[in-house]
């Protein structure tokens, strides 16, 4: 029988406390599958909705369906945002931003865009 592998040193980026280590692997982000619902609403049900002949408030039903889809999408995104916060994604993002510094990963030397100076 082979000996177990040695433990990772504390400064190892894939150690048990890193965002990519085993502790992060246990965090469930399966709630992000909820983001498929708006897609199914807007794209998947078009053939069904297109054949509806009623016009509530004199608005064609497919148009009303799209408007309601905007509301449903907003609600789903808000729910996923709150579930992400509960799962600790904010903490992970703050750690990432702290590790990259105030100027981002590229720093001032790699800055590009309309506000960049050379």
SEKOL-758766 format. One line per 4 residues: number of its first residue (from 1); their letters; for each residue y, x negated, z negated of N, C-alpha, C. Coordinates in Angstrom, 3 decimals. Each point is the difference from the previous one (the first is absolute). Example, Ala and Ser with C-alpha at 12.3 -4.5 7.8 and 13.67 -1.06 7.14 Angstrom:
2
1) as) -5.690/-13.190/-7.800/1.190/0.890/0.000/1.200/-0.900/0.000 ~ 1.050/0.350/0.720/1.190/-0.820/-0.060/1.090/0.770/-0.730
end
This chain:
118
1) xxxx) -1.178/-0.836/0.000/1.178/0.836/0.000/1.241/-0.880/0.000 ~ 0.996/0.346/0.797/1.214/-0.794/0.103/0.931/0.323/-1.164 ~ 0.810/-0.986/-0.339/0.975/0.195/-1.082/1.135/0.898/0.487 ~ 0.617/0.772/-0.907/1.112/0.859/0.420/1.183/-0.852/0.445
5) xxxx) 0.827/0.514/0.901/1.148/-0.778/0.473/0.990/-0.228/-1.126 ~ 0.745/-1.102/0.057/0.971/-0.272/-1.060/1.128/1.031/0.023 ~ 0.587/0.204/-1.161/1.104/0.962/-0.106/1.222/-0.546/0.719 ~ 0.800/0.911/0.547/1.214/-0.404/0.703/1.025/-0.521/-0.998
9) xxxx) 0.724/-1.068/0.365/1.044/-0.489/-0.909/1.105/1.039/-0.153 ~ 0.776/-0.056/-1.105/1.012/1.018/-0.267/1.076/0.099/1.074 ~ 0.295/-1.103/0.715/1.048/0.064/1.007/-0.546/0.343/1.386 ~ -1.261/0.385/0.078/-0.604/0.373/1.270/0.576/1.335/0.470
13) xxxx) 0.518/0.085/1.243/0.609/1.255/0.458/-0.981/1.146/0.158 ~ -1.299/-0.280/-0.020/-0.963/1.090/0.084/-0.687/0.234/-1.328 ~ 0.618/-0.414/-1.074/-0.553/0.185/-1.335/0.035/1.455/-0.431 ~ -0.496/0.299/-1.199/-0.128/1.388/-0.446/1.314/0.728/-0.205
17) xxxx) 1.119/-0.714/-0.160/1.258/0.700/-0.247/0.914/0.040/1.214 ~ -0.434/-0.549/1.133/0.863/-0.003/1.174/-0.087/1.343/0.715 ~ 1.019/0.342/0.817/-0.029/1.268/0.732/-1.147/0.088/0.986 ~ -0.543/-1.158/0.433/-1.107/0.034/0.950/-1.333/-0.278/-0.671
21) xxxx) -0.005/-0.175/-1.303/-1.220/-0.324/-0.732/-0.820/1.234/-0.329 ~ -1.045/-0.191/-0.791/-0.897/1.091/-0.347/0.677/1.150/-0.725 ~ 1.016/-0.281/-0.839/0.649/1.092/-0.726/0.714/0.942/0.961 ~ 0.578/-0.555/1.063/0.677/0.846/0.983/-1.020/0.794/0.802
25) xxxx) -1.212/-0.527/0.141/-1.031/0.694/0.761/-0.449/1.284/-0.681 ~ 0.149/0.086/-1.320/-0.408/1.210/-0.715/1.024/1.101/0.093 ~ 1.240/-0.335/0.347/1.045/1.021/0.098/-0.305/0.876/1.215 ~ 0.019/1.279/-0.201/-0.322/0.927/1.071/1.258/0.401/0.759
29) xxxx) -0.017/-0.237/1.288/1.082/0.442/0.874/-0.525/1.042/0.989 ~ -1.091/0.651/-0.367/-0.591/0.984/0.901/0.900/1.219/0.194 ~ 0.992/0.176/-0.884/0.912/1.132/0.161/0.845/-0.146/1.270 ~ 0.054/-1.187/0.566/0.772/-0.183/1.231/-0.613/0.737/1.181
33) xxxx) -1.238/0.426/-0.137/-0.611/0.813/1.054/0.711/1.349/0.122 ~ 0.765/0.387/-1.010/0.785/1.233/0.099/1.009/-0.062/1.140 ~ 0.386/-1.210/0.395/0.966/-0.159/1.080/-0.568/0.417/1.357 ~ -1.305/0.258/0.059/-0.606/0.497/1.234/0.293/1.494/0.173
37) xxxx) 0.260/0.704/-1.091/0.245/1.446/0.079/1.165/0.371/0.917 ~ 1.167/-0.643/-0.106/1.082/0.362/0.919/-0.361/-0.248/1.463 ~ -0.746/-1.056/0.261/-0.422/-0.268/1.377/-0.892/1.122/0.507 ~ -0.953/0.404/-0.831/-0.867/1.110/0.382/0.779/1.289/0.190
41) xxxx) 0.992/0.195/-0.851/0.849/1.192/0.097/0.743/0.018/1.331 ~ 0.634/-1.108/0.351/0.868/-0.049/1.167/-0.773/-0.147/1.313 ~ -1.080/-0.749/0.006/-0.694/-0.300/1.246/-1.317/0.765/0.127 ~ -0.787/-0.013/-1.065/-1.337/0.571/0.078/-0.044/1.500/0.178
45) xxxx) 0.990/0.717/-0.527/-0.037/1.460/0.056/0.871/0.597/1.101 ~ 0.552/-0.833/0.872/0.848/0.514/1.085/-0.732/1.003/0.882 ~ -1.243/-0.243/0.417/-0.671/0.993/0.852/-0.146/1.366/-0.675 ~ -0.188/0.013/-1.296/-0.145/1.261/-0.724/1.346/0.707/-0.118
49) xxxx) 1.029/-0.753/-0.339/1.322/0.566/-0.246/0.660/0.475/1.300 ~ -0.276/-0.672/1.093/0.628/0.351/1.273/-0.353/1.405/0.471 ~ -1.133/0.516/-0.417/-0.454/1.309/0.464/0.441/1.149/-0.900 ~ 0.755/-0.263/-1.061/0.460/1.054/-0.899/1.219/0.665/0.615
53) xxxx) -0.041/1.339/0.081/1.064/0.733/0.693/1.073/0.567/-0.924 ~ -0.167/-0.072/-1.313/1.013/0.577/-0.880/1.243/-0.893/-0.035 ~ 1.138/0.609/-0.283/1.265/-0.739/-0.069/0.761/0.444/-1.247 ~ -0.345/-0.570/-1.163/0.719/0.391/-1.215/1.470/-0.420/0.091
57) xxxx) 0.885/0.911/-0.379/1.443/-0.232/0.052/0.474/-0.347/1.414 ~ -0.705/0.498/1.002/0.308/-0.238/1.419/-0.065/-1.477/0.371 ~ -0.804/-0.743/-0.728/-0.232/-1.420/0.282/-1.427/-0.128/0.518 ~ -0.197/-0.639/1.141/-1.378/-0.183/0.496/-0.866/-0.699/-1.048
61) xxxx) -1.226/0.464/-0.135/-0.873/-0.511/-1.056/-0.221/-1.513/0.077 ~ -0.199/-0.598/1.185/-0.168/-1.463/0.021/1.221/-0.743/-0.561 ~ 1.203/0.532/0.233/1.191/-0.647/-0.550/0.023/0.127/-1.522 ~ -0.348/1.175/-0.498/-0.074/0.199/-1.443/-1.065/-0.908/-0.615
65) xxxx) -1.122/-0.159/0.703/-1.073/-0.876/-0.455/0.498/-1.440/-0.137 ~ 0.768/-0.475/0.971/0.541/-1.356/-0.061/0.989/-0.156/-1.160 ~ 0.834/1.018/-0.200/0.959/-0.049/-1.109/-0.722/-0.038/-1.348 ~ -1.028/0.812/-0.143/-0.785/-0.029/-1.235/-0.725/-1.337/-0.160
69) xxxx) -0.375/-0.607/1.128/-0.648/-1.310/-0.039/0.903/-1.066/-0.589 ~ 1.297/0.116/0.260/0.951/-0.952/-0.581/0.011/0.126/-1.521 ~ -0.025/1.227/-0.485/-0.011/0.225/-1.450/-1.306/-0.518/-0.613 ~ -1.125/0.304/0.648/-1.298/-0.453/-0.505/-0.060/-1.529/-0.010
73) xxxx) 0.503/-0.625/1.063/-0.001/-1.463/0.073/0.826/-0.605/-1.120 ~ 1.155/0.573/-0.280/0.845/-0.506/-1.082/-0.702/0.101/-1.346 ~ -0.680/1.097/-0.222/-0.720/0.194/-1.263/-1.146/-1.006/-0.122 ~ -0.752/-0.189/1.076/-1.127/-0.943/-0.035/0.496/-1.419/-0.252
77) xxxx) 1.092/-0.399/0.652/0.529/-1.348/-0.213/0.474/-0.169/-1.440 ~ 0.630/1.021/-0.564/0.446/-0.077/-1.395/-1.196/-0.134/-0.947 ~ -1.065/0.742/0.260/-1.196/-0.078/-0.844/-0.619/-1.394/0.091 ~ -0.115/-0.544/1.219/-0.582/-1.335/0.166/0.883/-1.051/-0.668
81) xxxx) 1.316/0.159/0.089/0.917/-0.934/-0.661/-0.231/-0.004/-1.504 ~ -0.107/1.178/-0.593/-0.233/0.070/-1.452/-1.368/-0.559/-0.388 ~ -1.019/0.271/0.802/-1.324/-0.542/-0.291/-0.019/-1.517/0.166 ~ 0.762/-0.528/0.966/0.120/-1.452/0.152/0.634/-0.620/-1.241
85) xxxx) 1.052/0.625/-0.499/0.660/-0.521/-1.195/-0.955/0.013/-1.181 ~ -0.786/1.062/-0.119/-0.958/0.090/-1.106/-1.091/-1.065/0.138 ~ -0.327/-0.379/1.254/-1.032/-1.010/0.236/0.525/-1.416/-0.186 ~ 1.312/-0.167/-0.214/0.549/-1.320/-0.261/0.501/-0.729/1.229
89) xxxx) 0.218/0.701/1.095/0.486/-0.650/1.212/1.412/-0.534/-0.207 ~ 0.823/0.673/-0.801/1.355/-0.485/-0.282/-0.039/-1.363/-0.688 ~ -0.912/-0.155/-0.933/-0.126/-1.268/-0.717/-0.435/-1.102/0.967 ~ -0.935/0.326/0.870/-0.464/-0.972/0.986/1.132/-0.396/0.951
93) xxxx) 0.795/0.966/0.413/1.125/-0.288/0.888/1.052/-0.861/-0.705 ~ 0.279/0.298/-1.259/0.973/-0.795/-0.762/-0.483/-1.439/-0.150 ~ -1.296/-0.194/-0.244/-0.541/-1.352/-0.103/0.130/-0.737/1.324 ~ -0.239/0.695/1.099/0.130/-0.621/1.316/1.445/-0.411/0.259
97) xxxx) 0.935/0.898/-0.289/1.410/-0.315/0.222/0.459/-1.152/-0.881 ~ -0.492/-0.057/-1.233/0.365/-1.089/-0.888/-0.563/-1.332/0.490 ~ -1.189/0.037/0.594/-0.613/-1.248/0.464/0.622/-0.508/1.292 ~ 0.627/0.870/0.781/0.606/-0.441/1.252/1.445/-0.406/-0.166
101) xxxx) 0.610/0.280/-1.125/1.371/-0.414/-0.260/1.008/1.020/0.502 ~ 1.270/-0.208/-0.328/1.028/0.989/0.344/0.299/0.078/1.492 ~ -0.312/-1.064/0.761/0.305/0.007/1.426/-1.185/0.405/0.848 ~ -1.097/0.415/-0.610/-1.179/0.385/0.755/-0.842/-1.215/0.346
105) xxxx) -1.127/0.208/0.703/-0.898/-1.106/0.291/0.606/-1.036/0.940 ~ 0.887/0.401/0.936/0.564/-0.955/0.950/1.145/-0.788/-0.613 ~ 0.717/0.590/-0.972/1.147/-0.667/-0.599/1.184/-0.002/0.951 ~ 1.108/-0.594/-0.415/1.196/0.029/0.832/-0.156/-0.777/1.299
109) xxxx) -0.857/-1.015/0.037/-0.151/-0.789/1.226/-0.645/0.807/1.116 ~ -0.875/0.929/-0.367/-0.698/0.797/1.012/0.640/1.360/0.209 ~ 1.192/0.209/-0.533/0.644/1.311/0.114/0.419/0.263/1.444 ~ -0.313/1.203/0.441/0.415/0.432/1.334/0.503/1.410/-0.097
113) xxxx) 0.650/0.463/1.009/0.463/1.376/0.013/1.509/0.061/0.082 ~ 0.557/1.224/-0.032/1.416/0.154/0.195/0.867/-0.621/-1.093 ~ -0.494/-0.092/-1.221/0.810/-0.536/-1.094/-0.209/-1.483/-0.238 ~ -0.906/-0.633/0.758/-0.302/-1.403/-0.219/1.096/-0.886/0.554
117) xx) 0.264/-1.085/-0.698/0.978/-0.985/0.477/-0.714/-1.283/0.336 ~ 0.510/-0.708/0.950/-0.632/-1.275/0.404/0.966/-1.122/-0.132
end
